[in-house]
Amino acid sequence: MTYLAASSSELTGGNMWVCGALCRARAPAQLGQRLLPESSRRRPDAASFSASAEASRVRALVYGHHGDPAKVVELKNLELAAVGGSDVHVKMLAAPINPSDINMIQGNYGLLPQLPAVGGNEGVGQVIAVGSSVTGVKPGDWVIPANPGLGTWRTEAVFGEEELITVPSDIPLQSAATLGVNPCTAYRMLMDFERLQPGDSVIQNASNSGVGQAVIQIAAALGLRTINVLRDRPDLQKLTDRLKNLGADHVVTEEELRKA
Ligand SMILES: NC(=O)c1ccc[n+]([C@@H]2O[C@H](COP(=O)([O-])OP(=O)(O)OC[C@H]3O[C@@H](n4cnc5c(N)ncnc54)[C@H](OP(=O)(O)O)[C@@H]3O)[C@@H](O)[C@H]2O)c1
C-alpha cells in the first residue's frame, strides 16, 4: 500500500497523507544524501546537516539514526541551498510512503543513506528555477527522481539536473508521484526475463500490490493476458472488479488456484 504525502493544501483530515516535505539537497548546509550499501555506511556527519532553529521555507522529515519511523523521524526546518549553474530548485508536490522507505528508515534495506537523511525515495515536484547551465528542464516542468535516495519528503529542495527526470504534467499527480518505483519494477519484470508476445499470459501473486497493479496495466497495454492471484478477503468481489477495471483478465484466490 502506498500513501501519498501531499502539498499542504491537500493536508486536511486525519488520513494517511503527511506533509510533502521530504528530499535531499546539495549545499553543505543541507542534507547531502547518498545511498550506500549497508556495509559501507559512514557515521552521521553533523556538518552535512543543518536544522535551522528559525522558521524556514523548507520543511523536511528527517531521521538521524535508524529505528522505528514513528520515533526517529522528525519534522525539521532546513535551509535551501543557493541554485548553482547546474542546479534545479524544485517545489515538491507529492511524495508517497513506499514500504521500502520504511525499511530504509528502519535500517534493514539493502541500500541505506548517509545520516542524517531526509526520508522518501520517490515523488513529483515542480521546477521553480534553474541554474544558468541547465538545459533539460525549465520552470513549471514536473520532475521525479532519477535514482533512489533523493529524500523526497520535503517541501522544497535544490537538486542537480542529472538527478531529475521530466515527466508530463498532465497526468494525475498521484500517478506522477508513484511512477518511479512500482511501475518501473513491473515493466522490468515483464521485459527483462522473457520475450513476451501479444497474447502470451503472465501469472502473478500479490496482484493487488502496487507492483501487481502496474503489471496488470502495462501487460494490458502490451496485449499480454494476466492471471492475478490474490489472498481471499471479505470484499473479494470489489477488489476483483477493481483489478478487472485496470485490465486484469483473470483474478483468482490462492485457494482457487490450488483446486484442480
Ligand atoms: N525494484 C524492486 O526490486 C522492487 C520495487 C518495488 C517493489 N518490490 C517488491 O515487490 C513486491 C510488492 O511491493 P509493493 O510495494 O507493490 O507491495 P504492497 O503494495 O505493499 O503490497 C503488498 C502485497 O503483498 C501481499 N502479501 C503480503 N504478505 C503476503 C503473504 N504472506 N502471502 C501472499 N501475499 C502477501 C499483499 O497481499 P494482501 O493484500 O492479501 O495483504 C499485497 O498484495 C514486494 O515484494 C516488494 O519488495 C521490488
Ligand as a Chemical Component Dictionary entry (heavy atoms), coordinates in Angstrom:
data_LIG
# 
_chem_comp.id                   LIG 
_chem_comp.type                 NON-POLYMER 
_chem_comp.pdbx_formal_charge   0 
_chem_comp.three_letter_code    LIG 
# 
loop_
_chem_comp_atom.comp_id 
_chem_comp_atom.atom_id 
_chem_comp_atom.alt_atom_id 
_chem_comp_atom.type_symbol 
_chem_comp_atom.charge 
_chem_comp_atom.model_Cartn_x 
_chem_comp_atom.model_Cartn_y 
_chem_comp_atom.model_Cartn_z 
_chem_comp_atom.pdbx_ordinal 
LIG N1  N1  N 0  12.847 -2.702  -7.612 1  
LIG C1  C1  C 0  12.461 -3.658  -6.801 2  
LIG O1  O1  O 0  13.158 -4.617  -6.590 3  
LIG C2  C2  C 0  11.125 -3.549  -6.158 4  
LIG C3  C3  C 0  10.432 -2.357  -6.212 5  
LIG C4  C4  C 0  9.153  -2.287  -5.647 6  
LIG C5  C5  C 0  8.613  -3.415  -5.043 7  
LIG N2  N2  N 1  9.356  -4.543  -4.989 8  
LIG C6  C6  C 0  8.787  -5.766  -4.366 9  
LIG O2  O2  O 0  7.533  -6.033  -4.985 10 
LIG C7  C7  C 0  6.638  -6.579  -4.015 11 
LIG C8  C8  C 0  5.385  -5.717  -3.955 12 
LIG O3  O3  O 0  5.750  -4.437  -3.470 13 
LIG P1  P1  P 0  4.625  -3.318  -3.311 14 
LIG O4  O4  O 0  5.238  -2.119  -2.731 15 
LIG O5  O5  O -1 3.914  -3.198  -4.605 16 
LIG O6  O6  O 0  3.708  -4.057  -2.222 17 
LIG P2  P2  P 0  2.390  -3.530  -1.491 18 
LIG O7  O7  O 0  1.628  -2.599  -2.366 19 
LIG O8  O8  O 0  2.760  -3.115  -0.119 20 
LIG O9  O9  O 0  1.536  -4.887  -1.398 21 
LIG C9  C9  C 0  1.984  -5.988  -0.657 22 
LIG C10 C10 C 0  1.380  -7.229  -1.298 23 
LIG O10 O10 O 0  1.938  -8.386  -0.700 24 
LIG C11 C11 C 0  0.859  -9.282  -0.410 25 
LIG N3  N3  N 0  1.270  -10.162 0.681  26 
LIG C12 C12 C 0  1.774  -9.803  1.870  27 
LIG N4  N4  N 0  2.020  -10.885 2.616  28 
LIG C13 C13 C 0  1.664  -11.968 1.864  29 
LIG C14 C14 C 0  1.664  -13.361 2.086  30 
LIG N5  N5  N 0  2.111  -13.887 3.235  31 
LIG N6  N6  N 0  1.228  -14.171 1.099  32 
LIG C15 C15 C 0  0.775  -13.666 -0.068 33 
LIG N7  N7  N 0  0.747  -12.324 -0.353 34 
LIG C16 C16 C 0  1.184  -11.490 0.622  35 
LIG C17 C17 C 0  -0.283 -8.366  -0.038 36 
LIG O11 O11 O 0  -1.479 -9.071  -0.129 37 
LIG P3  P3  P 0  -2.743 -8.747  0.834  38 
LIG O12 O12 O 0  -3.453 -7.570  0.221  39 
LIG O13 O13 O 0  -3.536 -10.002 0.794  40 
LIG O14 O14 O 0  -2.200 -8.425  2.205  41 
LIG C18 C18 C 0  -0.130 -7.310  -1.132 42 
LIG O15 O15 O 0  -0.668 -7.771  -2.342 43 
LIG C19 C19 C 0  7.400  -6.620  -2.701 44 
LIG O16 O16 O 0  7.968  -7.912  -2.572 45 
LIG C20 C20 C 0  8.490  -5.585  -2.896 46 
LIG O17 O17 O 0  9.621  -5.853  -2.107 47 
LIG C21 C21 C 0  10.574 -4.644  -5.552 48 
# 
loop_
_chem_comp_bond.comp_id 
_chem_comp_bond.atom_id_1 
_chem_comp_bond.atom_id_2 
_chem_comp_bond.value_order 
_chem_comp_bond.pdbx_ordinal 
LIG N1  C1  SING 1  
LIG C1  O1  DOUB 2  
LIG C1  C2  SING 3  
LIG C2  C3  SING 4  
LIG C2  C21 DOUB 5  
LIG C3  C4  DOUB 6  
LIG C4  C5  SING 7  
LIG C5  N2  DOUB 8  
LIG N2  C6  SING 9  
LIG N2  C21 SING 10 
LIG C6  O2  SING 11 
LIG C6  C20 SING 12 
LIG O2  C7  SING 13 
LIG C7  C8  SING 14 
LIG C7  C19 SING 15 
LIG C8  O3  SING 16 
LIG O3  P1  SING 17 
LIG P1  O4  DOUB 18 
LIG P1  O5  SING 19 
LIG P1  O6  SING 20 
LIG O6  P2  SING 21 
LIG P2  O7  DOUB 22 
LIG P2  O8  SING 23 
LIG P2  O9  SING 24 
LIG O9  C9  SING 25 
LIG C9  C10 SING 26 
LIG C10 O10 SING 27 
LIG C10 C18 SING 28 
LIG O10 C11 SING 29 
LIG C11 N3  SING 30 
LIG C11 C17 SING 31 
LIG N3  C12 SING 32 
LIG N3  C16 SING 33 
LIG C12 N4  DOUB 34 
LIG N4  C13 SING 35 
LIG C13 C14 SING 36 
LIG C13 C16 DOUB 37 
LIG C14 N5  SING 38 
LIG C14 N6  DOUB 39 
LIG N6  C15 SING 40 
LIG C15 N7  DOUB 41 
LIG N7  C16 SING 42 
LIG C17 O11 SING 43 
LIG C17 C18 SING 44 
LIG O11 P3  SING 45 
LIG P3  O12 DOUB 46 
LIG P3  O13 SING 47 
LIG P3  O14 SING 48 
LIG C18 O15 SING 49 
LIG C19 O16 SING 50 
LIG C19 C20 SING 51 
LIG C20 O17 SING 52 
# 
